[in-house]
Amino acid sequence: MKLKQKKIIRFAITFILMLSGLYYFGLNYVPKELYETVSMKADMPENYYVNEWCSSEFGRREVVLWDLTRVDCLSKDYAIEFDFAKKWAESIGQSLYYAEMTKKKPAVVLILKDWSDMRYVKRVERLNKDIKIFLVRAF
């Protein structure tokens, strides 16, 4: 009888651990093919990534609007805000504001410092499907 109880308990624990692992990876999983990802140097300031990513062929950097706010990168189609992934909420707010002010579509470039930063990408994805997401892999 004791052997049967141990097997049942072991099975239940294994099952719970497997479910929690699937749940965790399901929350953090972001299909790479859905986002344009560029790899760049790690541990650089935000301005470095703006200058490297927003080329003159793509758009204009540091565009000053009439109210003296600055769009990190203004392209033909997008008002783009750059930020490190953990500041995802701030980047969304700024991008939505700049998009409204310029009559462009909102976009963010999230700078990932570690693979675990993908959880922030998932938060942006859940919040609003209209925000274009670009990724910079800086690790």
N, C-alpha and C positions, 0 to 999 in steps of 0.2 A: 504493500500500500504506500509506503513512504517513497519508494522509487517512482511510482506513478505520479505522486504529487510533485516531486522534484522535476520530473519531465514536463508536467503541465506548467509549473512556475517558470521553468527555463524557456519554454515555448512562448509564454505570455510576455516575458521580458524581451525576448528577441523580437517578437512581433511589434511591441510598442516602440522599441528602438528603431526598427526598420521604418515604421510609419512616421516617427518624428524626423528621421533623416530625409525621407521623401518630402515631407512638408517643408523642412528647412531649405532643401535644394530647390524645391518648387518656387519658394518665395524669392530666392536669389538668382534664379536662372533667367538670363536674358539671351535670346538667340542672337549670336554675333552677326548673322547675315542680315538682320534687320537694321543695323546701324552702321554708318560709315565710321570706321575706326582707324586712327592714325597712331603709330608708335613714335614717341619722342623721348628726349632725355628726361631723366627723373630729377626731382628736387630743384626745379627751376621756378622762378616767380610766374605768376599768371600772365604778365605782359609778354614773357618769352613765348608762351604758347599762342597768344593772340598774333604776335608778329610772324611766327612760323606758319601758322595755319591759314591766316587770312591774307593771302597773297594779293597783289595788285590786280591780277587777272580775275580773281574771284570777287573781291569787294574792296570797300574802303575801311581802314582801321580808325578807331577812336573818333567817330563822327559826333560832333557837338550839335545837339538839338537847340531849338530856340529857348528852352528853359534851362540851358547850360548842363543838361544831363548828357552823358556820353555813351553812345552805342559802341560796344567793343568791335563789332564787325557788321557793316551794312552791305548786303549783297543786292543783286537785282531783285531777288524774291524774299529774302529773310532779314530780319533784325535779330542779330545773334549776340547772346550774352555768354561769356566764358566764365566758368567758376570751377573750383575744385568740387568734387562730387559731394562732399559732406555739406556743402552750402547749396544744395540742390533747390531748396525752397526760395532762397534769395534770387537765384538765377532765373527761376520761373517768373517771379514777380517782375523783375527788371525786363525780361524778354517780352512779356505781355504788354508792359507799359511802352517799351520802345516800338513794338509792333503797331500799337494803336497810334502812336505819335507819327510814325513814318508811313502808315498804311501798307506795311509789309506783313508777312507771316512771321509768327514767333518761332525762334529756334534757340537751343542751348547747346553749348559744347561743354560737356562734363569731363573734367580732367581726373582720371582714375590714378590714384597713388598706390593702389593695391587691388588685388582681385576682389577682395571683400567689398570694395566700393560699388560693385554692381548692384548692391541692395538699394542704393540711392537712385540708380537708373530705373529700377523697377518702380520706385515711388513716383518718379516723373511720369512714367508710362501709365500708371494707375490714375494719376490725377487728371491728365488731359491728353487726349489722343491727337489734338491739333498742333501740339508743340513738336517741332522737328528736333530730334535728338542726334547729336554727333558726339563721338567719344574720342578722347585722347588717352592713350595708354602710356602713362608715365611711370612705369616700374619695370 
